[in-house]
Amino acid sequence: MVDTLRGRLPRVRAGGPLPILAILGVLLVLVAIRQPDFLAPASLMSFLGRSAPIILLAAGQYFVIVSGEFDLSVGSLVTAEVVIAARLIDGEPARTWPVVALVLASAAFVGLVNGLITTWLRVPSFITTLGMLLILVGAVYLWSDGSPKGELSEQFRRFGRRAVEGVPVLGRVPYALLVVLVLGGLAVMLMRSDFGRTLIAVGDNARAAELSGVRSGRARTIAFVLSGGAAGAAAILLGGYSGVSFQAGSGLEFTAITAVVLGGVALGGGRGSVAGAMLGALTLELLFALMNFSGVSGTVRPAVQGAIILLAVAVTAARSPSR
Amino acid sequence: MLRSVSKSFVGVRVLDHIDLDVTPGEVHAVVGENGAGKSTLMKIISGAYAPDEGSVVFAGETRVFRGPREARRAGIGMIHQELTLLPDRTVAENVHLGHEPVRRGLVDRREMLARTSALLTSMGAGPLPVDAPVGRLGIAQRQVVEIAKALALDAQLLIMDEPTAALADHEVELLYALVRRLRGRGIGLLYVSHRLAEVFDLADRITVLKDGTRVTTVPAAETTTAELVRHMVGRDLSGYYPERAAPGDQGPVRLAVRGGGNRKLRDVNLRLRAGEVVGVGGLQGSGRSALARALFGVAPFTTGEVRLDGRPVRLASPRAAIRAGIAYVSEDRKGEGILARQSVLDNALLAARAISGPWSGRAGRTTRMRELLGAVDVRTAGVDQEIRFLSGGNQQKVVLARWLALGPRVLLFDEPTRGVDVGATSALHDVVRRLAREGAAVLMISSDLPELLGMSDRIIVMREGSIAGELSGAASEADVVALAVGAAPGAVA
């Protein structure tokens, strides 16, 4: 049975971006049928801008997952950074840039702590980052006495809500989209570098990588730092777009993991591309948009994500050789 | 038993109309290079694959097994190279896994232990703790349990895949005795092995596979090693080992160890010269691998001194050793060598990428690596193919290329040709010898005595964590064994 099923699956190089592009294409066709207006430049640009934070989180999560780990802390890290930024800025425009720098640096630092606990103390990253998730939630509540204080400056918020106006054909191009294009491009380049290739090697077979001179702990720690930094960037965009609340980043870690898995990246590491992960995020957002057009309640999102994770992992398992 | 069986994968025919029969009470050996189709053949007989053409006839009936489970129930047992026991379950539980004796709806533990003891006794396998977890047993004992597991289902045909690959020499003897007893009980055995000496020790008949076709089936008594090798590779392998170094070819001392010791080694004194291949013999657990791993910084020396080209070096980690110019090919290719899911090229570039700084050494590296992979004769559909699809021999060539790219001064090989087919073994030997000729110092651990003697300029033999003695390349197998087991020279003939 499994043999015949396997035989019918198209032979596509595992981990390549083709499957996710195909899914994205199908969804676009469905959207075009149901809601043709959506594909007009204005609404499409706005959709891409809205999707930017989750694309960044997926890219960050990719580094961690491809090295064989998990980062569950990014959702609450986003919340923490949004709340912290609002309280520190407290409406003062002059504090915008220092706080932007602080948000990015502190988020990367949280990633560093995750990485060091995982690699030095050998705590499984699932536990490390679950602990960090809870610590961040608790710390933010404690620090802000139960409700968010202060507000973000307009300068801070423009990253998430403003756009370059009057671009030919496209109209408004959101800053958030530009941020994603730049950071996404950097991520793709990073994965083509020696660091990127050795990071995948660590996820595939850490022992073999170490015996070839790879410092696997260092590579994994850097992956956590990148994931933390991506969460910081996502917090800046998200805070600007949707404002300050304790729910700002709630559940985003699972959305990011779903996106990465959907993009053909193997849980457990060693396979998949960062471009695939980011396309996975875009596909997931498009799926949610399509559900919205079809009148499906947004409350079923977690169930859809769970189903996607299970399905994607099952398909990967069915394709990889059983020994 | 097999009637004109064929099987193709993705359009490639890996078995082409194979006929093969095993009679009760016979040991039938199947030999062939890697990729000859042995594994596929075994998987068809044991029910893991269905044949595209032809049929499996078992006990007079044409059978279509829908999976290994059905084949097992029918009486075909398969002993895998990598054993499939549950380490945390006891011997008895493993033997009866899936068909535990039941009384009043519960597993009858006492009955299970009794049956297991009886079964092991009838096998003549010697005492085994039937109530101990399998994880506490050695590899050889686990293999006995695996065989008992098949016999518990009343297996009439046992398929054994490279059963001696992980065994030490004295354990091999026990396995031989067990195989012979099983044959005496009328069980048919299909025995797959790379080691021709072993095949001649055990087999009644021998079938040679090459490129998915059956070359010949002959009674073991009517053929010779040379003839089999010729059938397997389709050419004569006289001059099997490359020429040794002449005394004048050897250069200065590359690597010197004085008084090296750690948890597994004591008082190791060793000198490797540029241009020489030094073989390391000894039993498993004698410290052979520990020596290579100490020199590579995996489990470093805690006492003593190591000098490389005259300068003291601290080999505290593999990375430090690599930077000092040392390369290491592990005996565990799958666990410590290859990145199974990465491409041939990514595998080959791994060490270079790990070592090079962010801005240096990248120009032309990929091009050079492609040439290097060609030079060591890696057979692949393309360097972008995932390495797990390559044969063991070709994987090993890729691992070798990984190190050659760094131009190492000292190479440490641990069982470099284990699980590698005859043709690729020969190619690897040539590369090793060429490296020495170009000025590297080579340390080569091997359990394969003909290889050890054929390749080495000198041989050191390890015993109980230290060097028991040194032999010239002209030594005999008996000399090596005598040193390894601690007998007086000449005592083992």
Interface residues (C-beta under 8 A of the other chain):
Chain A: D3 R11 A14 G15 S193 D194 F195 R197 T198 I200 A201 D204 N205 R207 A208 A209 E210 L211 S212 G213 V214 R215 A266 G270 R271 P321 R323
Chain B: V10 Y49 A50 E82 F296 V298 P318 R319 I322 R323 Y328 S330 G335 E336 G337 I338 L339 A340 R341 Q342 D346 L349 L350 A351 R353 A354 I355 S356 P358 R362 E386 R388 R402
